């Protein structure tokens, strides 16, 4: 009985921490969304509305990290020029890893 009470207390504490983390992350997300250029924000909100948490995918090599569809060199070039690009296969918004973003030596 004592062990059960201890475990319940631990679970409640973990639950409270997770709820606080979710609230903090949602607040950070709203702050970032407000800072997006209007055309990016509109496109982002459309994709998020349709795809939810799967709205974005990191480019891995020359493939979409969401569906693993091979991207054309034009798409990768557009990303390198900081253009808004979606995967032609799955519709996710694509982004480059930080080490490949413009101004990072690429």
N, C-alpha and C positions, 0 to 999 in steps of 0.2 A: 504493500500500500504506500509506504513511504517512497519507494522507488518510482512508483507511478506518479505521485505528486511532484517529485523532482523532475521527471521527464516532461510532464505537462507544463511546468514552469519554464523549462528550457525551450520548449516548443513555442510558448507564448512570447518569450523574449525574442526568439528568432523571427517569429511572425511580425512583431512590432518593428524590428530592425529592417526587415524586408519591405514593409509598408513605407517606412521612412525613406528607404532607398528609392523606391518607385516614385514617391512624391518628389524627391530631390531631382531625379532624372527627368521626370515630366516637366518640372520647372525649367531645368537646363535646356530641354528640347524646345520649349516655347520661346526661350530667350534666343536660341540659335535660329529658329524659324523666323522670328521677327527681323533678324539681321540679314536674311537672305534678300538678294535683289528681287523686286516684284515679279519679274517674269519667271525666275527660278522658283520662287515661292508658290506661284500659281500652278506651275507644272508639278512641283513636288506634292502639293496638296491633292491634286488630281490623282497622281499615282498612288499616294498613301491611301486615299479613299477607296481605290480599287483593289490594292494589294495588301493593305495593312502593314504589318511589321516586315513583310518581304518586299517592300517598295524599292529598296536600293540594293545594289550589288557592287562589290569591289571587283575591279578588273584584276585578274590573276594571269600574268603573262599577257597573252592576247585572247583570253577567254572571259566570258561573263561568269563571275563567281556565283551567280544564282542558278543558271541553267547549263553552264559549261559550253555554251555555243561559242564557236570561234568568231572573233570580231575581225572586221576588215581593218586594214592599216589606216583607212580614212577615218574610221570611228575612233581609233586610238589617237590619231593626230588631232582630231577635234577635241578630245578630252585634254590632250596636252596643251591645246590653245585655250583651255578653260571654258569650253562650250558645254551647254547642256545636251547630254546624249542619253538616249534610252536604248536598251538592247532590242534589236529587231526581232528576236525570237520570243523573249518572255515579257518584254515591256518594262522591265525594271530600269530605274535611273542608274546610270553607271558612274562610278567614281574611281579615281586612281588611288593607290596606296600613297601615304605621305611621302615616301622616298621617291616617288615618280611624279609628284605634282610639279607644276611649273615653278621655276625658281629654286628647285632642289638639285640642280646639277644635271638635269636631263635636257 
